[in-house]
Each structure stands twice: as structure tokens, then as C-alpha cells.
């Protein structure tokens, strides 16, 4: 079985590759476990110390030759994680659509050229919701994105569903909560601060929180999102039916509570490095995202969330080997 991961140079894509390499096999269309023979990562850049267990293809999502080099004609599994993040898509309208929408269409066209329809897992986002939403969203809530990133994601959801309906691939889309705590450096995502207000203070660095303490966010840990991506792939096509998208479970985090939880775990010296300074560009976008869901369908399908914010913070501390 051959696996392709777009966004493979990023934290989640690379961590997914490591998890699949360790797992060693995935089910085929009939549910039979098949050994993974090759994992190919696709991105613009890769870590300098990239694991030689994987194959690497460097390129742009809109470059058909690069995508063909990624998939060939016999790829069985595609995990599509590559995208311009929320803040970047909002700041550069044309670039966001070129990568997030046009790039996805290029990838889907390449999937149609495979010898057999591949199974594809797509990372969408709760940013497809926004605006005048109910206090608690459920599986019937209609997307109403209030940012270009959310619009691009929901269009891709429909494209994947239509390609699945036509039999070109077996697609499934996961609407991800904000993923925190991510290691590394801040990026252009409007939600990046949700990791930064934990990560930077733990590294002895100051952090700016660009939203008020009462802001709520729907969070999921990196551990859980990798688990969810693999589980989404392993589910048989019949489990999804005609609805090819699911809102992933998460936990509701109040930003002030996140800061207070960090203070309780590691003390005032670390937590005092956080400055709450609302940013008029970021705060309205973040507040437009939903923070409370019922996830009946996701739970029926076997997905699960972190129990609370404290468990997310402690998981990051453990994964990074930080002494507290």
C-alpha cells in the first residue's frame, strides 16, 4: 500500500507519517490490512533532519507534474493536510484560493488518474461555521463561514463529496478544532496564539494573547488529531454513507481558564509572561468561530476528544520533555 501526505513537511503531516510508519499497515477497500510499502510526503519545504524512511516530493499543489510525482498511478491512500492557514488566507485573498481551492482541485484530478479510486482524508475546519450561529452546534448546523479560509474549506468538502459520489475516490473530511498545543514557531493562523500562550512561556519567552480572557475556542490536542486522521481512514466507506464530513469532538476552552490552568501547573513566573492584548484584526475572526458542539455522529463513528484543557497542556509538556 502506497500512502501520500500533502503538507508532509508540517508538524501534523510529519507526525502523521511517523504514526503510519510505526503502525505499518492500513485496510484496503475490502477491509483487509495491507502492509504500507511507501509513505511519500509532499510540501514546499522539509525539515533538515528528515527521516530517510520516507520519500519526499517538493513542490506546489498547483504543479501537475509535482502532484503526479507524488501520486504516480498507484497510490492507495491520500491524506490532504496542505493549506494556507486562516490568517494567511484572509490577508492574501488570491493566494488562499490558489492553494486551498485550486490546489485541492489539482490533487483531486490526479486522484482520478489512479488505477483504482484512492481513499482520501481531508482536513477541513470548524472555520466553516461563523456569524449568526446557535450557542451549541450540532451535526445539522449549516456552514456559514465568515472568513476566506472557511469558505475555501467548505467548497473543498463539497468537491470531495461529489468526487466520492462519482466513484473517483473514497473521501472523508474532518472539521478540525483548533489544534493546540503545537510545538515550533508561530504561524499565520489566526488561532496560532492558542499554542503560543502555552508554548512560549514554557520556553521562558513572553507571549501576546490577542483575544480577551472570556474568548472561547474549540480545542483538540495533536495526539488526538493524529489518532482521528488514522481512524477516519480506517473506517469503512459504508460507515460514512452519503455524508462525507464530520465535526470532530473537542473541548471548549475559555482563554482565561487556559492561562489560569498553566499558572496552576507551572506557577506565576511562567504564566506572568503572558500579556492579554486584544488585536482588532484577530479577535473578531476568532470569536466568529464556534466553541461548543454536540458530536453525536462523531462519537458514533468512534472519534473522541481530550477530556479538558489541563490534559492538553500536560500532554504537550510530556511530549516535549519539559520539567515542571
Helices and strands as residue ranges (DSSP letters): E 2-6, H 11-23, E 25-27, E 33-35, E 38-43, E 55-58, H 64-71, E 77-80, H 86-91, H 93-96, I 97-102, H 103-112, E 119-125, G 126-128, H 148-165, E 170-176, E 178-179, H 193-202, E 207-209, E 216-220, H 222-234, H 237-240, E 245-247, E 251-254, H 255-266, H 268-271, E 274-276, H 283-287, H 296-300, H 309-320
